[in-house]
Amino acid sequence: MRGLIQPRSLSFLMEAHDALSAAIAERAGFKGLWASGLSIATALGYRDANEASWTQLTDVVERMADAVAVPILVDGDSGFGNFNNARLAAKKLRDSGAAGMCIEDKGFPKMNSFVGDRHPLADIEEFCGRIKAIKDTVPGRGFVLVARIEALIAGHGQDEALKRAHAYADAGADAILIHSRKSDANEILTFARNWQNRLPVVIVPTKYYKTPVAAYRASGISTVIWANHNMRAAVAAMIEACRRILSEDGIAGIEPEIASLEQIFDLMRYDELAAAEERYLPKHVDA
């Protein structure tokens, strides 16, 4: 994960929310994954407002890590509480196979950054304590900690975002994620220019998706997270499948347009199981 966050060229993390979506993203060629808080909560039937617990998140991440070989950066929301909750969650995530954790500078519970206008920020010194606690609990270069700044989301502007970024760098963060919900990338690119790559910059262009990737490369941005697109694609596909099966009174029409059972078996490596059966199960002997 450190090589993706501090690359020689722009890198990409693809969202995954369970073992299946993780396997699909890895098979597609992504070198790293983003375990999205929004997507995991949605898949569990919760809202992205800390309704899912950190233990539920850890369970999902463990299944994802078992399914893939690429590193996983976990959306740790605001750390699920104070410094103690944050360090406990970080240790369990590391033990479950995560390669890193991202925490945002809000209180607990947090609300999804794109919902409503109530996004109070954490006190800078208190949030730095969360960062230090995580780094002390999970030391070394094997676990990456990304500090996510919500100052632009909350309407506080560039000065506040930069002040927080420098404080979080001093506290030990490995990278800075600067977030925005504007439809263009101007404030993100302005931050990157003023920040001057003191630490790698990670972005999530969910709202400013029309910005060419070349603009991120030119600004020295390190990593782009495609943060919720596997989940959204799956939701759209399932809605359409349900609609058609109901309206067409059967599955004949939609069968050629969905994944085949053979594709599912291939993703889940049923061939390995068959080979293992041949190796480990006794041969049937007729009486």
N, C-alpha and C positions, 0 to 999 in steps of 0.2 A: 504493500500500500504506500509506503514511503516513496518508492520509486515512481508511483503514479501521481502523488501529490507534489513531488519535486522532480518533474520530468525535464528532459531536454526539449521536448516539444509538448504542445497541448495534449492533455489526456482526457478521457471520457469515462464516467461511471454510469452504468445503467441501473435503473431502479429494478428491484425485485422485492417480492413480499411473501414468498414461500419457496419451498424447495423446487417446485416445478418451474416457476418463473425464473429462479436463479439458474437452473439448468438450461433453460431456453436462452437466456442472455449470454451465458458462457458459450453455448454451442454457436450462437450468432457471431462470436468473436470478440466480445467485450473482455477487457483485461482486468476489470474490477467492477464491483457491484455496490450499489447504494441500497441499504436496507431502510426503506422509507417509512417514517412514522405514520404519515397519512395513509399509505397503501396497506401497511400491516394492520393498522387500526381498522380500516375499511374492510379488509378481508376477514377480520375477526368480528365484524358487525358493530364496531364502535366508531365514535367520532374522534377526530384528531384534536382532542382537548384533554389529554391525559386520562381518558376513560379506560384505556388498556393499561395494565400495570407493567412495570419494568420486568417482572418475572415472565409475563406472557410474551413480551418482546424477546427476551432471552431465549425462550423455548423456540420461537420461530427462527431466530438467527442460528441456533444450533442445528436445526434441520437444514437450513440453507448451507451452512458450512460443511455439513456432511455430504451434501449433494454436489458441491463444486470444488475446484482447486484454486480458483481465483480469489484474491483478497476481497473482504467485505468491510465497507465503512458503514457504521450503524448510525442512524438518526436517533440520538439519545434525548430528543426534545430539550428540556432545560435541565436535565439531570435528575428529574423525578423528585426534587426537593432541595435540601441544602447540600453542603459539601459531603455529608455522610452518605446520603442517598446516592449522590453522583459517584462517589468512589466505590460504593458497593456494586452499583450497576456496571461500572467500568470493569471491575475485576471479574464479575460474572460473565460479561460479554467477551472479555479476553479468554476466559476459560472455556467459553462455548464456541470459540473459533473465529471471533471477529478480529479483524486486523486494525481496527480503529473505531473511534467514536467521535461524533460531532455533538456539541451542546450549544444551545442558544441562550443569549443573555436576557431571558425573561424569568419571571417567578413561576411558582407552581400553584395551581395548574396553569398550563399555557393554552392558548388558542391558536389554531392554524393561522398563519400569517396573512392569508387571503380572505379571512372571514372577519367582518366587522372592523371597527376602529379602536377597540379597546386592547391595546398591546403595551401595557406598562413594562418598562425595562427594569432589570435587576440593578441594584446598586453595584457600581463598578468594583469596589473593593470586595464586596461579598461574592461576586461572580469570579473574581480572581482567586478567591479562596476555593471555589469549586474546581477551578483549573489546577491549582497547586495540589489539592487533595487527590485528584485523579493521577497526576504525574508522580506523586509520591507513592501511590498505591500500585500503579502499573508503570514502573520505571523502564527506561531503556528505549531503544529505537524500534522495537518490534511492535509497538502499539502506538498508532498515530492519534493525536488529539487535535481536533479542528474546533476552533472557537467561532461560533456563528454570531454575527452582529446584526441586530434587528433595529438599529437606530433609524435607518431609512424607512423601514416598514412603519415605524412609530411616528414618522414625520419630524425627526429631530435634526436632519441635515448632515452635511459632510463633516463639519467640525466635531460633532459628537461621535460620529462613526469612526473618525480617525483617532480621537482621544481614546476611545474604547479599544481600538485595534492595537495601539501602542501599549496600553495597559495589559492586554491579554498576551501580547508577545513577551512582555517583561515577566508575566506570571508563568510562562513556559509552554504556551500553545505552539503546536508545530505548523499550523496554517490558519489562515483567516478565511471564513466564508462570509462574504458580504451579500446581503439579501435585498431584493427590491420587488415591488409589485407594480412598478410602472410598465407601460406597454412598449417603452423603448429602453435602450441600455445606457442612456446618457449618464445617469448618476452612478451606475456601476463602473463605467469607463473613467469617469472623473475620479472616483475613489481609487481605482487602480493606478491612475497617473500620479495622484498625490501620495499614495502609499509607497511607491517606488520599490515594490517587491522586497520589503524588509522581511516578510515571510511570504510563502506561496499564497496566492489568492484563488479561492474556490468560488464558483458561482452556480446559480440555479436559475436558468433562463426560462422558467415556466411561463411567465407573463410576457417577456420581451423576446418571444420565440422567433420573430422575423429578423432579428439581428444576425447578419452573416457570421459564421464562426471565424472567418478571417479577422474580424474586428477584435475578437478575444485574443487571437494569436498576436496581433499587432500591439496589444496593450500589455502583453507579458503575463496574461492570466494563465494560471497553472492547470486548472482542472475544471471541466464542465460536468455537472450532474444532470442527467435526464431523469427527473425526480419522481415521476408518477405515471409514466407512459405505458408501461406494461399493464398496470392495474386498469388504467382508463381504456386501453385497447381491449382488455378482457371484458370489462363491463359492457362496452359497446357491442362486442361480438355476442355476448350471452343474451343481451336484450334482443338483438336481432334474431338469434336462433330461437329463443322462446316465442317471439312474435310470429315467426314464419311457421314453426311447428304447429302452433295453435291455429293460425289462419288457414294453413294448408291441410290441416287434419291428418298429419303424418310427417314422416322424416325423409321420404324419398327425394323430395326436391332439394333439401339442404345437405343431404349426405355427401355429395361431391365437393361441397364448399367448406367443410370443416375438417379438422385433423383426423386422419385415419387412425384406427387402432394400432396399425403397424408403426406409425410415427410416435405414438405414446409409448409403445413397447421399446422402441429404439431409444427414446429419451431416458427411459428408466432402466435401460441396459438389461433387458430380459435375456439377451444373448449370453451375458456373463453368468446369469443364474442357471441357464440351461447347461453351459459348459461346466459349472461347478457341480451340478447334479451328476453329470457324467463322471466327474472326478471323485466325488465324495460319497455318493449313494451306492449301496450294493446293487449289483446287477440282479435282476429278477431271475430266479431259478425255478423252472417248472418242477412240480412234484413228479 
